[in-house]
């Protein structure tokens, strides 16, 4: 997926480097010109290039591999996740309300995706999803976190969607949500069995092609966390 760059008004050199990447149709992982070459190409100083590269590296636009050169970055949503998680948890007084908004946004994505998922999985195997539910149950039974298996489940679930941006935004919100819960000391491990069961119900709804059941399952999935947030807010 091609992602355009907004003009970087804070750092003109960074903006010029972004334009170079776009104009030359460079892709993630491709080698960038050397620092000296960029100075000549952009008619800027070495210090300007270094400052711009540090900024672009923090945004995952470029990847600096010391001793090997600079490469076009993955342009992932990692900077968004980091910034949003910090913003969400910075003020303890509003953090819970902020987390509730993240959860509500995830629910909105799920509701929008429901008919698309039903259609995408029609006649398709759900073997991998069932394997991940089993892994979640195994972790729960062993008293281990289910977070990794949960993330893989949602990544696999949404991988059938044709809109890649929705996939990436959904997983970005999942990561923000997952990072924020322990930072806010929300202890809802006792409800994890309900969470595992909700994931199994999602798979069963997909296999049955039942959109209404899938929507009900999404509500069940978030129920324990929403109740805990509401209790703390009241």
WOZI-V213061 format. One record per residue. SS is DSSP state (hx for helix, st for strand, lp for the rest). Layout:
ss
SS
SS
This chain:
ss
lp
lp
lp
lp
lp
lp
lp
lp
lp
lp
lp
hx
hx
hx
hx
hx
hx
hx
hx
hx
hx
hx
hx
lp
lp
lp
lp
lp
lp
lp
st
lp
lp
lp
hx
hx
hx
hx
hx
hx
hx
hx
lp
lp
lp
hx
hx
hx
hx
hx
hx
hx
hx
hx
hx
hx
hx
hx
lp
lp
lp
st
st
st
st
lp
lp
lp
st
st
st
st
lp
lp
lp
lp
lp
hx
hx
hx
hx
hx
hx
hx
hx
hx
hx
hx
hx
hx
lp
hx
hx
hx
hx
hx
hx
hx
hx
hx
hx
hx
hx
hx
hx
hx
hx
hx
hx
hx
hx
hx
hx
hx
hx
hx
hx
hx
hx
hx
lp
lp
lp
lp
lp
lp
hx
hx
hx
hx
hx
hx
hx
hx
hx
hx
hx
hx
hx
hx
hx
lp
lp
lp
lp
lp
hx
hx
hx
hx
hx
hx
hx
hx
hx
hx
hx
hx
lp
lp
lp
lp
lp
hx
hx
hx
hx
hx
hx
hx
hx
hx
hx
hx
hx
hx
hx
hx
hx
hx
hx
hx
hx
lp
lp
lp
lp
lp
hx
hx
hx
hx
hx
hx
hx
hx
hx
hx
hx
hx
hx
hx
hx
hx
hx
hx
hx
hx
lp
lp
hx
hx
hx
hx
hx
hx
hx
hx
hx
hx
hx
hx
hx
hx
hx
hx
hx
hx
hx
hx
hx
hx
hx
lp
